[in-house]
Amino acid sequence: MIDYDKMSSAGKTQLFVVDLVKDPFTTASLWKFTALLAIKNKVG
């Protein structure tokens, strides 16, 4: 399990891109995750 909270935004972006390239079918899930992360960051 990756601790996203401890990663820099550059690291998150890189990971996001790598996941996208590896498995384009998870793109929808990744966008959902990114949206949730953005909401969490705004609230937190």
N, C-alpha and C positions, 0 to 999 in steps of 0.2 A: 504493500500500500504506500502510495506516495503522499507525503505531507505537503499539500499544495500551499498551506498557509506559510510555510517556511521558505518557499521558492520565490525568487524574484519574478517580476512580470515577464522579463525576457525568457527566463527558464520555462515559465508557463506557456508562453507563446511558442517556444521551440518544441515543447512536448506536444502541444496542440497540433502543430504542423506535422510532426513525426507521426502521430496517431492518424491524422488525416491521410497521409501518404500510405501508411500501412493498411488502413482499413477505411476506405471512403464511405462504407455503409454505416459507420458509426458517426458520421458527420452530424446527423440530426441530434443524436445524444450529446455530442460534444457541444453543440450550440446551446442546447438546453442547460448543460452543466455550466457553460460560460455565463449564461444569463443568470442562473442561480448564484453563481459566484459574484457577479456584479451586484446583484441585489443584496447579498450578504455583506459585501464590502460597504455598500451605501448605508445599510442599517447598522452594521458594526462600527 
